[in-house]
Amino acid sequence: MKPHAEKNLASGIDWAYSAALGRLPSKEESEAGIDYLTKRGARDGKLDKALQEYALVLFSLNEFIYVE
């Protein structure tokens, strides 16, 4: 993956976490997201589908479902 593409994915992941959870992802969460989107988007050749699936993952996190 090209360095600028990874930076764009990281920015998108930051935005998604901020929108869904009201916070930025940890370094580990960001790296896992980049890894998932890279592998899933490359395998299918469709990054849009991978992003939709990633959004569903965020919405299924306990942090999103339960209020502390």
C-alpha positions in Angstrom: 0.0 0.0 0.0 1.2 3.5 -0.8 2.1 5.7 2.2 -0.4 8.4 1.3 -3.2 5.8 0.9 -2.4 4.5 4.4 -2.6 8.0 5.8 -6.0 8.5 4.1 -7.2 5.2 5.8 -5.9 6.4 9.1 -7.8 9.7 8.7 -10.9 7.8 7.8 -10.6 5.6 10.8 -10.0 8.6 13.1 -13.2 10.2 11.7 -15.2 7.0 12.1 -14.2 6.5 15.7 -14.9 10.2 16.4 -18.3 10.0 14.8 -19.3 6.7 16.4 -17.6 6.7 19.7 -16.7 10.4 20.4 -13.0 9.6 20.7 -10.0 8.9 18.5 -8.8 5.3 18.2 -5.8 4.0 20.1 -2.7 3.2 18.1 -3.6 -0.5 18.2 -7.2 0.2 17.1 -5.9 2.4 14.2 -3.4 -0.2 13.1 -6.0 -3.0 13.2 -8.4 -0.9 11.2 -5.8 -0.1 8.5 -4.8 -3.8 8.4 -8.5 -4.8 8.0 -9.3 -2.3 5.4 -6.1 -2.9 3.4 -6.7 -6.7 3.3 -10.4 -6.6 2.8 -10.3 -3.8 0.1 -7.4 -5.5 -1.7 -9.0 -8.9 -1.7 -12.4 -7.7 -3.0 -11.0 -4.8 -5.0 -13.7 -2.7 -3.5 -12.7 -0.4 -0.6 -16.3 1.0 -0.3 -17.6 -2.4 0.7 -14.8 -2.8 3.2 -15.6 0.6 4.7 -19.3 -0.4 5.1 -18.3 -3.6 6.9 -15.9 -1.6 9.1 -18.6 0.8 10.1 -20.8 -2.2 11.2 -17.9 -3.4 13.3 -17.7 -0.1 15.1 -21.5 -0.1 15.7 -21.2 -3.5 17.3 -18.6 -2.6 19.8 -19.7 -2.7 23.4 -18.5 0.9 23.8 -21.1 2.0 21.2 -24.0 -0.2 22.6 -23.6 0.5 26.3 -23.4 3.9 28.0 -21.3 4.0 31.2 
